[in-house]
Amino acid sequence: MDNILRINMSAKGGPEITIKPADTYAGLGGRAMTSTVIADEVPATCHPLSEDNKLVIAPGMLSGSPAAMSGRISVGCKSPLTGGIKEANSGGQPSQVLARLGYAAIVLEGKPADDSLYKIFINKDGVKISVDNSLRMLGNYDLIDKMKAEYGDNIACISIGPAGEMKMAAASIAFTDMELRPTRHAGRGGVGAVMGSKGVKVIVLDDTGMSMRQPQNPEKFKAANKVFVEGLRKHPVTGQGLPAYGTNILTNVLNEAGGYPTMNFRYGQFAGAAKISGETQAALENSRGGEGAATHGCHRGCVIRCSGTFYDKNGRFLTKQPEYETVWAHGGNCGIDDLDAIAQMDRMDDDFGLDTIEMGATIAVAMEGGIARFGDAAAAISLLQEVGKGTYLGRILGNGAGVTGKVFGVERVPVVKNQSMPAYDPRAVQGIGVTYATTPMGADHTAGYAVTANVLGVGGNVNALKPEGQVELSRNLQIATAAIDASGMCLFVAFAILDQPDTFQALVDIIGAFTGQETTADDIIALGKSILTRERDFNARAGFSSKDDRLPDYFKKEVLTPHQVTFGVSDNELDQVFNW
Amino acid sequence: MDNILRINMSAKGGPEITIKPADTYAGLGGRAMTSTVIADEVPATCHPLSEDNKLVIAPGMLSGSPAAMSGRISVGCKSPLTGGIKEANSGGQPSQVLARLGYAAIVLEGKPADDSLYKIFINKDGVKISVDNSLRMLGNYDLIDKMKAEYGDNIACISIGPAGEMKMAAASIAFTDMELRPTRHAGRGGVGAVMGSKGVKVIVLDDTGMSMRQPQNPEKFKAANKVFVEGLRKHPVTGQGLPAYGTNILTNVLNEAGGYPTMNFRYGQFAGAAKISGETQAALENSRGGEGAATHGCHRGCVIRCSGTFYDKNGRFLTKQPEYETVWAHGGNCGIDDLDAIAQMDRMDDDFGLDTIEMGATIAVAMEGGIARFGDAAAAISLLQEVGKGTYLGRILGNGAGVTGKVFGVERVPVVKNQSMPAYDPRAVQGIGVTYATTPMGADHTAGYAVTANVLGVGGNVNALKPEGQVELSRNLQIATAAIDASGMCLFVAFAILDQPDTFQALVDIIGAFTGQETTADDIIALGKSILTRERDFNARAGFSSKDDRLPDYFKKEVLTPHQVTFGVSDNELDQVFNW
């Protein structure tokens, strides 16, 4: 992982490939890499779809090594959705494969002069880029089938669907999973539109002949990894809850806590929650059977295995087990309580290359605007079809909740920095509200998952309904998360490291043993802070101010049932999040 | 003009009317009134379509008096287009009539609980507001016919068309002219959407039984007014050019100067300019004949009479003489050189209640996005029809160039603060570029019309192609304009007062004689500064920073023909505009 691959799509005579040592970026991984390259090289005021923007794809610092859980990959750019810096993060196989191929990052630069569509093939022998207009407007599933036919089964793919080609601000980038299906996505912020603007449809990776990255201190690494894995296995969330029920175990939890955003954040509880809960979903998946039904991993080296496989009524593969946020977005947030319909929309999002959270939030805003009725699953599916087809209505929806709210004159649009809020109402989970408001990413639960101490009793307890303590909670989580996103570790390791000091120390030791450098907890914190500082600096240069670190006004005025609560963290407090 | 009429549309049991003395707002008119009320009373972070926003309609300080040219009216709110403070300004009859009825402002507050549509009738006996759902989705022309049938001919109307009801960000508010036609518009910034969000379709004014507002010092007033009118008559622009050819005299001038934005600001000259110039237009209008053909005023008391009347090929009234910016927006900016097609679009905009500048700029962006071909007049007309119908495509376009660019993934979108640039390319007319960038209104030529010294040789000469001197030019014009917009004077008086010290002094004297207070030129400048300061303070509270006082990046990179020039005023210089 010593090299950076750059492809200049603007070059005269066609794309120009440069492979050079990482140099000043050496040692950076994941979000540390993407945010540093974007902050250093992209003019903050450029148009996100212009030749001045760059798309950076970077495996985590530990990716491609024997470290458990290290298969996350980061995608960075100036976001077409938020107008600020973006890191979107995905599981799947490509992180491990790209790291083993020796690349610390792929950087797509410039913009082709015509509208040719390119594919990129990377293996041990180097990098090839070629025009392939036969791929135009293919869904991710058909695209991957085509790549398999062309390059065989020992590949991993990074690709966009029609949404990315149409440069929609809700377009994702798909990463194939262990079964070579495009089910894992860098979903948020429209990173797929930036890949589309670069004219790149797919990056095919084949690490045949390459080997695993080896730690500098193998003994210490092996020992630390063992403690780390044990820690994950013994924690109730990562050892039991997530494997058995997946992330969707949260539906009942959030609904009981009164923080389950229902029908476009109108209510805090959903009458149909039990019908779409993780427990119901796991039972359904198990009853339908099939390989990897209710417990499955998204990449090799995963020991939590929070995922699963969703087969349809006839036992045919439909999609991976939809995540909690997806089930919420296409489910409760639209008043829909039909798991099969939700799974179908999950499949459509993956195929079109769309962020499930943004799409569910957008359809709910469209429903509030009178385009369809809340609870009408068939209507929601047909709205999503419009997006895939790129009809005028589809173009509106595919550009997210903010644009949809503007087009239909809807006032209640739950976005921060124009990115839709995920599956936790910030009035009833005020810590996550602080994260939504202040993270440089726009509303994002993964940027500082305060649901831990607010609702799950992980890493302490902070009353979810009151403003006290939320700023400190979110601050610490945002710092830790930025570091984890740099490491390549799955964020779910946080449950165990927050509660178990030994597991946290084991992670620190894994990093130290891998790099061969003395590493302490303070170093991890310093890394997290440096990433956030860089991101906020980019956003400031792009025109963001403290006024952008706010929830929409109505969350401070409109009372949420059942707790009769509004968002209570003051503007002054929000402005303290990054005063460390 | 001692009272402020407030109507609270949120009140339980229906709208609540309050008429009270202007109190702390006494003496303010036009933009001084609207911007002060908005800055003082509207929470800067509120949603523009929420109950917290207010719509303020205020006649100028001199409106309703015998002062020549004093018929301008200001509309203020937080703009749904820019997200900042907005003053949009119109000619027509209502300013004089409302002032004579004794109102310094109408303030629409709150928001009705249901979607009933209201009409408001104001005469000497008071104010009536009633539900009239029969008006729903009427075009402004049919609406005014209905009002005439109901209230007789001695009325003046303030209304919205379907675009305002649909809360489109390009929706205007129409003001009837001397012929009781809805041809004058507070066009910019989506003020019509705010009126629509308040549920008010039309305000009908009847000043029967009321008399002209009288100056405190009638002798001094009369003398000053005489000098003022003479000054306007002897200046070549206001005395000859504008009456003979209307504002569209500028087509040839800007085209020759290489600053005529052609095909979405791609070129600085248009091959078809001669076919749509003011000279051609005046000849066409004269050849078709009819009342008020090539020279006509928009309100009583106008001595410039820059307008005219456009009859179609069969001699039937089609629309008022389209303004230069309209002819440009629907003409050269879309590559269209057909005056009849342009006039038809002008009529459609007036009828649907749309800003002609925003719509022309938006259609050009849609053309750049591949939705229609540049130069295709029939396609442009049909796009505009979509807007009136409120189809999905129409909803996109009706929300302006910014949203349209996002939806169709277009990079070259000529907006500042999300408002479309008007008919002067900022690369070839750099002073107007400074105004576009820095005015609190979003790109707006009327906020500081540097075309004067840049191109017309009025008020001095500043080389249009170079950055030197542009900041000072724009600053002085922005200050003067804010004061003129408060006075109720038509901005076209500026040509004469910039060149003729006597005419400027006469205007100062008119104001002093009217109010009975000692007034100097310094007072006028202080008034202008205070308005701008208030507006910028609101925008800062709404989240605007210096980064919003910028042109899109591509104006600094993309060279404009024929002068091979880019926008050269630096960011540092732009930040000096309000350092007075």
Interface residues (C-beta under 8 A of the other chain):
Chain A: P43 T45 C46 H47 L49 S50 D52 P80 M166 K167 M168 A169 A193 G196 S197 T391 Y392 L393 R395 I396 N399 V403 K406 V407 F408 G409 E411 R541 A542 G543 S545 K547 D548 R550 P552 D553 Y554
Chain B: P43 T45 C46 H47 L49 S50 D52 P80 M166 K167 M168 A169 A193 G196 S197 T391 Y392 L393 R395 I396 N399 V403 K406 V407 F408 G409 E411 R541 A542 G543 S545 K547 D548 R550 P552 D553 Y554
